[in-house]
Amino acid sequence: MVSASAAPFRIVHTVCSHDCPDSCAVLVTVNGDGRAVKVEGDSSQPVTQGFLCGKVAKYLDRVYSPERILYPLRRKPGIPKQALQRGHEHEAFERVSWDEALDAIAARLQQVSDRYGSESILPYSYAGTIGVLGYGSMDRRFFHRMGASRLDRTICSEAGGVAWNTVYGKKLGTPAEDFRLAKLILAWGANIHGNNVHLWPMIEQARRNGARLIVIDPYRTRTAALADWHIAIRPGTDAALALGMMHVILNEGLEDRAYIDAMTHGFNELAQRARAYTPERVAAWTGMTAAGVEQLAREYATTRPAVLRLNYGVQRAEHGGATVRAIAMLPALTGAWKYRGGGGVLSTSGAFKWNEDAVRRPDLQYASPLGREARLVNMSALGQALTEIDSPVNALFVYNSNPGAVAPNHNTVKRGLAREDLFTVVHDLFFTDTTDYADYILPATTFLEHTDIQGAYGHYFVQMSKQAIEPVGESRSNVWLFGQLGQRMGFAEECFRDTPEDIIRQALAISEDGHSANPEMEHITYEGLEEQGHIPLGFHREPEVNPFLPYTSETLPTPSGKVEFYSEAMAAVGQDPLPAFIPPTESRWGKAAEQYPLELLARKADNYMNSTFANLDGHRKMEARTNQRLEMHPEDAKTRSIVEGERVKVFNERGSLRLTVMLNADLPVGVVATRLDWAKLHPDGLNSNVLTSERLTDLGAGATFYSTLVEVAKN
């Protein structure tokens, strides 16, 4: 609990745990009544640099929103599971105590396990919080011990992560602070100004020193609008462009043969593959000119240092794994890793080696009724899992996510959630698209209301997030909730009584001398982290004296020990060992385009975090210009006799959505765009995921949100 203080105000160090690479250090000012009155970025954290994004700068609107769920709720008898109108949700639920809710939930889960088997229980969670404790600790212990199905958490980054690791073996990258030293920044599918904003000052400093910013993105994002050169390629053609760049680089002898000979495997095979990707062929796929392909390749290969910021949007296509592999190989081909301020980054998460087995306890599965590892259910195919007849899900426990909004193939997901025989529990802060279908709703905490520890996927600092305020209402953390449920289920293991401090010490693998035993964390103690708030990983402690240059000398954790252009491991399982461009099934080159000729960019909103913040009026006002809009190129609108501001139907074989047209000449012809929103905030109770499919990516079995075809017609 929060300790009392005689001072009228106190400042508490926390960490924003929302799904963002920046993982900002946040200072919370708390008044004498225990109320948070201010949030600000910590100026002493080298990446946060004293400012917050527009989403989190308004965070107290979320913490103290009058719409927060403040106590446990139970669905009233006889109320069907269906979408509910915003503001009327309380009509379907009644207040119960925590004891009533926990006892009833534990009893029902036991009944489901006894009758249908423990694997008919499915947890569903993702990165509503990315703190170590909140993302996966006591919850994993609980579901492991119960023998519930395991969730394959693929929906966001799995395809790209698997792809990057086939090339490099570990997700590392150029430190954010070193981007200021680059002379060329290539932002590939990365809206840095919109969702990685703390990298932006580094880029601006580099540009003041003469660097150029090139953005590759089908959509003119905030970042693209500020670039020196925006290349609006067609969706899903990124692999073709990367291979075309390789063709030019190799044809003109611009590769770094010294780096290639020392650090890579399979160069000759890659060179042979790249020969087929002439600038003319690539131009025909991407919508660029052949001269544009050549210029991009030459500029990238001849500028030092050149750094690549690759984001996860490109891997949310059918062949997203091959795409990330191809793009990831570029800095190895040019030797960009050798230069401080050069190289690239997709994610830095591979640097944080927490003691996950101690935190998540996968060994508890062998004490479950199964006595073995449970089946794996892919979260990107939730609709299929909930409507499966042969291996049904009979209980669903949702936390850290809102699948009623974010899961693909929305209509199928809704049909599954609406099953009256499906027992559903949701732990959340607000009435969402998912809580509408719950049997029990449990109030969750924000990052101001619990303690956690956190790494990052955009920098190299371990951070402690202290509890700043008492939980609002009767809200409770994930650690508390699943610990209580474990005890009520009769699980005797002492780990279900661990406190947050216990689990943090386990994550750090604190040794007898008080220091962490985790790699690159040996200088960290619990007390030091609690006092300082943020401590860099070992290799990043003296960046000016000993800069971190990944993939330059050490043996890599790949089968060959080197950067793998060619993967024997992939060849052994029948996959293409080299990257290639294959047009997505749902693209302008596929048969489905005869009926649905427009490629849809089902984009994320700049001022929401996936579906988080979408219900808050202040954030919605920031998105007002594009809320419930379909952006179309004027040529596409003209051929359909559609004008600006007209209400239209966007549809394919999976569903349809009514939106208002907004003309956008910056889109490629044949491409339309809309933004993810809560379905219940749309007049028809739908969102863009009625149009997306459950088709999976080539690597990592991730979601393919950006391989979607539609047609548009007058409403």
Helices and strands as residue ranges (DSSP letters): E 9-15, E 25-31, E 36-41, G 56-58, H 59-63, E 73-75, G 89-92, E 93-95, H 98-116, G 118-120, E 121-124, H 132-135, H 138-146, E 150-152, H 158-168, G 176-181, E 184-188, H 192-195, G 197-199, H 200-208, E 212-216, H 222-225, E 229-231, H 238-251, H 257-263, E 264-265, H 267-274, H 279-286, H 290-302, E 306-310, G 312-315, H 320-333, G 336-338, E 343-345, G 349-351, H 356-360, G 362-367, E 376-378, G 379-381, H 382-387, E 395-399, H 403-406, H 410-417, E 423-428, G 435-437, E 440-443, E 452-454, E 461-465, H 478-488, G 494-497, H 500-508, H 526-532, E 534-536, G 538-540, E 563-564, H 568-572, G 591-594, E 598-603, H 617-622, E 629-632, H 634-639, E 647-652, E 655-663, E 671-675, G 679-681, G 688-690, E 709-714
